[in-house]
Amino acid sequence: MKKFVVGSLALVLSAMLISCGGAKKEETAAESSVVETESSKAETESAKETEKATEGEKTEVQVFIAASLKNVMEELGAQYEKDNPSVKLVFQADSSGKLLTQIQEGYACDVFFSAAQKQMDTLQEEGKLVEGTRKNVVNNQLCVITRKDSGTKVTGLETLKDAKSIALADGTVPVGRYTRKALVSLGILPEAEDLSKISTKEVSEALGGVEISEQSNVSKVLTAVVEGSSEVGTTYYSDTYGKEADIKILEKVPYDLTGNVIYPISQVVNDEASEEEVTEAKKFVEFVCSDAAKETFQKYYFDTNVE
């Protein structure tokens, strides 16, 4: 009887040990699974952080460009980023006058590429240009344009009064200022100390009351003519690139009426820029002024023979 009891107890204890052993194995397996899952998550997060860090390594350069430079600068920018993969160029395109105001108001800008000297002169006088980085890059030419199917009687600036409607940039926009200067040279507008202050209304009156649609930059002038909302307009020769099927150049205005249409570039003082951003901004200005960039400018109808 005692042997039977002892044997029974042994069997019960053995079963309990086996059960406990199995439970421990299951717990160990479960714990191992949790560890593996956490490890996998950690690796995924680490990969994401590495990817973010890699993206964050790019040095951003804020480049303010005149609207008429948008197409050529996008191509030059792509070329530069290809050769300098650690750099990201961020372009802001608008009228030079508006960009000047934004820089004066404290917008982050590392490089300014203007369609006229006036805006650059203002920044230089205010001490906002990095010394030794200002350069004249290209020359452009004022043009009178129309849609190919417009049937306009206008042949150029001297016959603008024959237009039913004109798209014209305001006086603070370089192309608008050059148009006013040419009209003054022709005797259509009276002399003025500050050409930018000749209002659109005054231009209309000088042209016999013709309807004028005032635009805030040269790109909008081009769009108004291409879409047919204005019969004629004044743009730059470079703006006609790629639009040959839609528009007709009525006149390339001689330089003796407008003077040279010089586009200067300069690095801008940006107190918030990092050392890397300052360095890359200077390098990009040098690239734009290099012989390597001239062929691209010429492709977009810019004259690179600038003193």
C-alpha positions as CSV (number, residue, x, y, z in Angstrom):
1,M,0.0,0.0,0.0
2,K,2.8,2.4,0.9
3,K,4.5,1.5,-2.4
4,F,1.4,2.3,-4.3
5,V,1.0,5.7,-2.6
6,V,4.6,6.6,-3.2
7,G,4.4,5.6,-6.8
8,S,1.2,7.6,-7.3
9,L,2.9,10.6,-5.7
10,A,5.9,10.2,-8.0
11,L,3.6,10.1,-11.1
12,V,1.8,13.3,-10.0
13,L,5.0,15.1,-9.3
14,S,6.4,14.1,-12.6
15,A,3.3,15.3,-14.5
16,M,3.5,18.6,-12.6
17,L,7.2,19.0,-13.6
18,I,6.4,18.2,-17.2
19,S,3.5,20.7,-17.2
20,C,5.7,23.4,-15.6
21,G,8.5,22.7,-18.1
22,G,6.1,23.1,-21.0
23,A,4.7,26.3,-19.6
24,K,8.2,27.7,-19.2
25,K,9.0,26.8,-22.8
26,E,5.8,28.6,-24.0
27,E,6.7,31.6,-22.0
28,T,10.2,31.7,-23.3
29,A,8.9,31.3,-26.9
30,A,6.4,34.1,-26.4
31,E,9.1,36.3,-24.8
32,S,11.4,35.6,-27.7
33,S,8.7,36.5,-30.2
34,V,8.2,39.8,-28.4
35,V,11.9,40.6,-28.5
36,E,12.1,39.8,-32.2
37,T,9.1,42.0,-32.9
38,E,10.6,44.9,-30.9
39,S,13.9,44.3,-32.6
40,S,12.2,44.4,-36.0
41,K,10.5,47.7,-35.1
42,A,13.7,49.2,-33.9
43,E,15.4,48.3,-37.1
44,T,12.6,49.8,-39.2
45,E,12.7,53.0,-37.1
46,S,16.4,53.1,-37.4
47,A,16.2,52.8,-41.2
48,K,13.6,55.6,-41.3
49,E,15.8,57.8,-39.1
50,T,18.8,57.1,-41.4
51,E,16.7,58.0,-44.4
52,K,15.6,61.3,-42.8
53,A,19.2,62.1,-41.8
54,T,20.3,61.5,-45.4
55,E,17.6,63.8,-46.7
56,G,18.5,66.3,-44.1
57,E,22.1,66.4,-45.3
58,K,21.2,68.5,-48.3
59,T,22.1,72.2,-48.0
60,E,19.3,74.4,-49.2
61,V,20.1,77.6,-51.1
62,Q,17.2,80.2,-51.4
63,V,17.5,81.8,-54.9
64,F,15.2,84.8,-55.8
65,I,15.0,85.2,-59.6
66,A,13.2,87.6,-62.0
67,A,10.2,85.9,-63.6
68,S,11.8,86.0,-67.0
69,L,14.6,83.8,-65.7
70,K,12.3,81.0,-64.5
71,N,12.8,78.5,-67.5
72,V,16.5,79.0,-67.9
73,M,17.3,78.8,-64.2
74,E,15.3,75.7,-63.7
75,E,17.5,74.0,-66.3
76,L,20.7,75.4,-64.9
77,G,19.5,74.5,-61.4
78,A,19.0,70.9,-62.5
79,Q,22.5,70.8,-64.0
80,Y,24.0,72.2,-60.8
81,E,22.1,69.8,-58.5
82,K,23.2,66.8,-60.6
83,D,26.8,67.8,-60.2
84,N,26.3,68.8,-56.5
85,P,23.9,66.2,-55.0
86,S,24.2,67.5,-51.5
87,V,22.7,70.9,-52.6
88,K,19.0,71.7,-53.0
89,L,18.2,74.9,-54.8
90,V,14.9,76.6,-53.9
91,F,13.7,79.1,-56.5
92,Q,11.3,82.0,-55.9
93,A,10.3,83.7,-59.3
94,D,8.5,87.0,-59.5
95,S,9.0,90.6,-60.6
96,S,12.4,92.0,-59.5
97,G,10.6,94.8,-57.6
98,K,8.5,92.4,-55.6
99,L,11.5,90.2,-54.8
100,L,13.4,93.3,-53.7
101,T,10.6,94.2,-51.3
102,Q,10.6,90.7,-49.8
103,I,14.3,90.8,-49.2
104,Q,14.0,94.1,-47.5
105,E,11.2,92.7,-45.3
106,G,13.5,89.9,-44.1
107,Y,12.5,87.0,-46.3
108,A,15.3,84.3,-46.3
109,C,17.3,84.8,-49.5
110,D,20.8,83.7,-50.3
111,V,21.1,84.7,-54.0
112,F,19.3,87.4,-56.0
113,F,19.2,87.4,-59.8
114,S,17.5,90.6,-61.0
115,A,16.2,91.7,-64.4
116,A,17.5,95.2,-63.8
117,Q,20.3,97.1,-62.0
118,K,17.9,99.4,-60.1
119,Q,16.9,96.7,-57.6
120,M,20.4,95.4,-57.1
121,D,21.7,99.0,-56.6
122,T,19.1,99.5,-53.8
123,L,20.3,96.3,-52.0
124,Q,23.9,97.3,-52.4
125,E,23.2,100.8,-50.9
126,E,21.5,99.1,-48.0
127,G,24.5,96.8,-47.4
128,K,22.6,93.7,-48.1
129,L,24.9,92.2,-50.8
130,V,27.9,90.1,-50.1
131,E,30.9,92.1,-51.1
132,G,32.6,91.0,-54.3
133,T,29.8,88.7,-55.5
134,R,27.8,91.0,-57.7
135,K,28.2,90.3,-61.4
136,N,26.4,91.2,-64.7
137,V,25.4,87.9,-66.3
138,V,23.2,88.4,-69.4
139,N,21.6,91.1,-71.6
140,N,18.0,90.8,-72.9
141,Q,15.9,92.7,-75.4
142,L,12.4,94.3,-75.2
143,C,9.9,93.0,-77.7
144,V,6.4,93.9,-78.8
145,I,4.4,90.7,-79.3
146,T,1.0,89.5,-80.4
147,R,-0.8,86.2,-81.1
148,K,-0.1,84.9,-84.6
149,D,-3.8,85.0,-85.4
150,S,-4.6,88.4,-83.9
151,G,-4.7,90.4,-87.1
152,T,-3.4,93.4,-85.2
153,K,-2.5,96.7,-87.0
154,V,0.3,97.3,-84.6
155,T,3.8,96.9,-86.0
156,G,5.8,98.0,-83.0
157,L,6.1,100.6,-80.2
158,E,5.4,103.6,-82.5
159,T,2.0,102.1,-83.5
160,L,0.8,100.9,-80.1
161,K,-2.0,103.4,-80.3
162,D,-3.6,101.2,-83.0
163,A,-4.0,98.3,-80.6
164,K,-7.4,97.4,-79.2
165,S,-5.8,96.3,-75.9
166,I,-2.3,96.1,-74.4
167,A,-0.8,94.0,-71.7
168,L,1.8,96.1,-69.8
169,A,3.8,95.5,-66.7
170,D,3.6,98.2,-64.1
171,G,6.5,100.6,-63.6
172,T,8.1,98.8,-60.7
173,V,8.7,95.8,-62.9
174,P,11.8,96.1,-65.1
175,V,10.1,95.2,-68.4
176,G,7.5,97.8,-67.6
177,R,10.1,100.4,-66.8
178,Y,12.1,99.6,-70.0
179,T,8.8,100.0,-72.0
180,R,8.2,103.4,-70.5
181,K,11.9,104.4,-71.2
182,A,11.5,103.4,-74.9
183,L,8.2,105.4,-75.2
184,V,10.0,108.4,-73.6
185,S,12.8,108.0,-76.1
186,L,10.3,108.0,-79.0
187,G,8.6,111.1,-77.6
188,I,5.3,109.3,-76.9
189,L,5.7,109.8,-73.2
190,P,7.1,113.0,-71.5
191,E,10.5,112.9,-69.7
192,A,10.3,111.8,-66.1
193,E,12.9,111.7,-63.3
194,D,11.7,108.3,-62.1
195,L,10.3,106.2,-65.0
196,S,8.8,103.6,-62.6
197,K,6.4,106.3,-61.4
198,I,4.8,106.8,-64.8
199,S,1.4,105.2,-64.2
200,T,-0.4,102.8,-66.5
201,K,-3.2,105.4,-66.8
202,E,-0.6,108.0,-68.1
203,V,0.6,105.5,-70.7
204,S,-2.9,104.9,-71.8
205,E,-3.6,108.6,-72.2
206,A,-0.4,109.1,-74.2
207,L,-1.6,106.3,-76.5
208,G,-4.9,107.9,-77.1
209,G,-6.9,106.1,-74.4
210,V,-6.1,102.6,-75.5
211,E,-7.2,99.9,-73.0
212,I,-4.3,98.6,-70.9
213,S,-4.3,95.5,-68.7
214,E,-1.7,96.1,-66.0
215,Q,0.3,93.0,-65.0
216,S,2.6,92.4,-62.0
217,N,5.4,90.6,-63.9
218,V,6.5,89.8,-67.4
219,S,5.2,86.2,-67.4
220,K,1.7,87.5,-66.8
221,V,2.1,89.8,-69.8
222,L,3.0,86.9,-72.0
223,T,0.1,84.8,-70.7
224,A,-2.4,87.6,-71.4
225,V,-1.2,87.8,-75.0
226,V,-1.0,84.0,-75.6
227,E,-4.5,83.5,-74.2
228,G,-5.8,86.4,-76.3
229,S,-7.1,88.6,-73.5
230,S,-4.8,91.4,-74.7
231,E,-4.0,92.0,-78.4
232,V,-0.4,93.0,-77.9
233,G,2.1,93.2,-75.1
234,T,5.7,94.0,-74.3
235,T,7.9,91.2,-73.0
236,Y,11.6,90.2,-73.3
237,Y,13.0,88.3,-76.2
238,S,13.8,85.4,-73.8
239,D,10.2,85.1,-72.9
240,T,9.3,84.1,-76.4
241,Y,11.3,80.9,-76.2
242,G,9.1,77.9,-76.6
243,K,6.1,80.1,-77.6
244,E,7.0,80.4,-81.3
245,A,4.0,78.5,-82.5
246,D,1.6,80.9,-80.6
247,I,3.1,84.3,-80.8
248,K,4.6,86.7,-83.3
249,I,7.3,89.2,-82.5
250,L,6.2,92.5,-84.0
251,E,9.4,94.4,-83.0
252,K,12.6,93.8,-81.2
253,V,13.1,97.2,-79.7
254,P,16.6,98.7,-80.4
255,Y,18.9,99.1,-77.4
256,D,19.3,102.8,-78.2
257,L,15.7,103.2,-77.1
258,T,15.9,101.2,-73.9
259,G,19.6,101.0,-73.1
260,N,21.1,97.6,-72.3
261,V,18.7,95.2,-70.4
262,I,21.3,93.9,-68.0
263,Y,20.6,91.1,-65.5
264,P,22.9,91.2,-62.4
265,I,23.3,88.5,-59.8
266,S,24.7,88.6,-56.3
267,Q,24.9,86.7,-53.1
268,V,22.7,88.3,-50.4
269,V,23.6,88.7,-46.8
270,N,21.5,86.2,-44.9
271,D,22.3,86.3,-41.1
272,E,20.2,83.1,-40.6
273,A,22.1,81.0,-43.1
274,S,24.5,78.3,-41.9
275,E,28.1,78.3,-42.9
276,E,27.4,75.5,-45.4
277,E,24.5,77.6,-47.0
278,V,26.7,80.6,-47.3
279,T,29.4,78.6,-49.0
280,E,27.0,76.9,-51.4
281,A,25.3,80.2,-52.3
282,K,28.7,81.6,-53.3
283,K,29.5,78.6,-55.4
284,F,26.2,78.7,-57.2
285,V,26.7,82.4,-58.1
286,E,30.1,81.5,-59.5
287,F,28.5,78.7,-61.6
288,V,25.8,81.0,-63.0
289,C,28.6,83.4,-64.1
290,S,30.8,80.7,-65.6
291,D,31.4,79.8,-69.2
292,A,29.6,76.5,-68.6
293,A,26.3,78.3,-68.1
294,K,26.6,80.5,-71.2
295,E,25.4,77.9,-73.7
296,T,22.2,77.4,-71.7
297,F,21.5,81.1,-71.5
298,Q,22.0,81.4,-75.2
299,K,19.6,78.5,-75.8
300,Y,16.9,80.6,-74.1
301,Y,17.6,83.7,-76.2
302,F,19.7,85.6,-73.7
303,D,22.7,87.6,-74.9
304,T,25.8,86.6,-72.9
305,N,28.1,89.3,-74.4
306,V,28.0,91.5,-71.3
307,E,30.8,93.7,-70.1
